[in-house]
Amino acid sequence: MFDIDWQRVIEALQYDANSPMIFSSGIFLFLFLGFSMIYCLLGKTTTLRLLFVTAFSYYFYYKSSGFYFFLLAVVTVSDFIIARKIHQLQPKEDEPDFTRKKRRQLLVLSLVVDLGLLAYFKYTNFFGEMWAELTGGDFSPWNIFLPVGISFFTFQSLSYTIDVYRGQLKPLRSLLDYAFYVSFFPQLVAGPIVRARDFIPQIRRPLCVSEQMLARGVFLILAGLIKKAIISDYISVNFVERVFDQPDLYSGVENLMAVYGYALQIYCDFSGYSDMAIGIALLLGFEFPKNFDSPYKSRSITEFWHRWHISLSSWLKDYLYISMGGNRKGKIRQYFNLLVTMLLGGLWHGASLNFVLWGGMHGLVLIFDKLTKKIQEYIPRVIGVIITFHFVCLAWIFFRAESFDKAFLMIQQIGENFQPQIFLQWVESYWAVGFLMLIGYVMHFMPSRITMSTERNITRMPLVVKAMLIVIVVFVVVQIKSSEVQPFIYFQF
């Protein structure tokens, strides 16, 4: 009755380096439908359900990074074993030095495995080129594939080992449970970075997806699709990429609009992914913490990092900043720790000096925030928001630009070749881009009470109306999306 091209089906199910599986792709929506049916059938058989989800998660990662899914297994097995060994050597008041040393050695082993893999796949060529420049030698970049999301699952697994070492968490007895935690596909490749102490208690509790969880999950998935597949992808492909690729071909006002466009693009792209990840997890009965909280509403960079990529900023604070001494060793040491944390946070985003500079800029302004905290209290909030937003946009230029030359060229175009009279021509030529940017920023700066009210109203709608909303959003996505699926920006990190 149906003439199925099995060859095309098999090819669609295999890894394709040019088309990694993402939440907004058709193949994922198709597979997730089948996955959901089996998941519901396994609802009362916890172990089989965990095994099924773990297997699907590994397949999901295979569709994202091919054979390199074995790295996920290496990190999982090593940290599971190391954490149990650390716990067996629990500290006591009369603990011998040998035991303390052994525990530290095991923690260092975990760091070496996790950060070693991350360093090899992500930073080998970067440091090789830097060394060649410093010594005057030659370096030919190695052909190293960067597995998708390696920064996320290594950090997530590492936090588990550190928590066990600190005595804040008891290790899991089941390797399956730990594999489920590390590989859980909604947050596997681009976060949020979920702490073990928040997630582990949910693993073996009876499966229960309340009506509220279901409704909120659908809302977040819809919101994420709109942010990613409609706003972010469209303004990126049709305007932002063109200007950042050749800023000298555009006027200052067009460069400035591209910077505003990229600020919206990266927010909608990453927060859209987080929304979909949290929404999908809710449909499966799991709750993730919020990862974004309208960051461009911040009146200071300190507040910005309390609202932007919350799971990463809190991870860096708890496992890097505090481990270096935090604010416990005087002001000078505190500022040093803050700057180093942000420099390493910048390097975490990518093997490029652009990212290091971006992190350093944020680190210096965070220090400035500390020094001027009392003065800032007298600055009207709206002024603080405007200043903070434009500093963030300035830093985004170095984050996005392919080189320092292009970043400074873009800044030069804005400063010396602004040509404000071209703005109306830009609106006429890029009216769709301008309209989506306006919608995106209006949604972002909308008062929280209106956003929460909108969410409540949508979640209370009858199931039929929700289904119609999903159909409408998918239809709009199909109509305006680019010919190729645009990977999430944070897949490269």
QUINORHU-V175508 format. One line per field, one symbol per residue. ss: DSSP state (a for helix, b for strand, c for the rest). phi: phi as a letter, one per 30 degrees, with the letter a starting at -180 (. if undefined). psi: psi as a letter, one per 30 degrees, with the letter a starting at -180 (. if undefined). A space follows every 50 residues. Layout:
ss=???
phi=???
psi=???
//
This chain:
ss=cccccaaaaaaaaccccccccccccaaaaaaaaaaaaaaaaccccaaaaa aaaaaaaaaaaaaaaaaaaaaaaaaaaaaaaaaaaaaaccccccccaaaa aaaaaaaaaaaaaaaaaaaaaaaaaaaaaaaaaaacccccccccccccca aaaaaaaaaaaaaaacccccccccaaaaaaaaacaaaccccccccaaaaa aaacccccccaaaaaaaaaaaaaaaaaaaaaaaaaaaaaaaaaaacaaac caaaaaaaaaaaaaaaaaaaaaaaaaaaaaaaacccccccccccaaaccc aaaaaaaccaaaaaaaaaaaacccccccccaaaaaaaaaaaaaaaaaaac ccaaaaaaaaaaaaaaaaaaacaaaaccccaaaaaaaaaaaaaaaaaaaa cccaaaaaaaaaaaaacccaaaaaaaaaacaaaaaaaaaaaaaaaccaaa aaaaaaaaacccaaaaaaaaaaaaaaaaaaccccccccaaaac
phi=.cccdddddddddddbedbddbdcddddedddddedddeddceccedddd dddddddddedddcbiddddddddddddddddddddddcedbecddeddd dddddddddddddddddddddcbeddddddddddciccbceddcdcddid ddddddddddddddddicacdddcddddddddcedecdcbiddcddddce dddcdedbcddddddddddddddddddddcdddddddcaedddddbdddb dddddddddeddededddddddddeddddddddcjcccddcbbhddddca dededdccheddddddddccedddkhccbjddddddddddeddddddedl dadedddeddeddddddeeddceddddcdeedddddddeddededdeddc ddadeddddddddddcbdhdddedddeddcddddddddddddddddeedd dddddddddddeedddddddddddddeddcdddcddddedddc
psi=ekjkjfeeeeeeflkjffikklegleeeeeeeeeeeeeeefgefieeeee eeeeeeeeeeeefegbfgffeeeeeeeeeeeeeeeeefhkklegkleeee eeeeeeeeeeeeeefeeeeefefeeefeeeeeeefgakkjklikkjkkge eefeeeeeeeeeeeefgfkklkfkeeeeeeeefjfegefgaljkkefeee ffeglkkjjleeeeeeeeeeeeeeeeedfeeeeefeefeeeeefeifffl leeeeeeeeeeeeeeeeeeeeeeeeeeeeeeefggkkllkfkiifgfkfl eeeefffkheeeeeeeeefdeefffbgfhleeeeeeeeeeeeeeeeeefl ikfeeeeeeeeeeeeeeeeefgeeefffkkeeeeeeeeefeeeeefeeee kfleeeeeeeeeeeefheifffeeeeeeeheeeeeeeeeeeeeegkkeee eeeeeeeefflleeeeeeeeeeeeeeeeefllekkjlkegff.
//
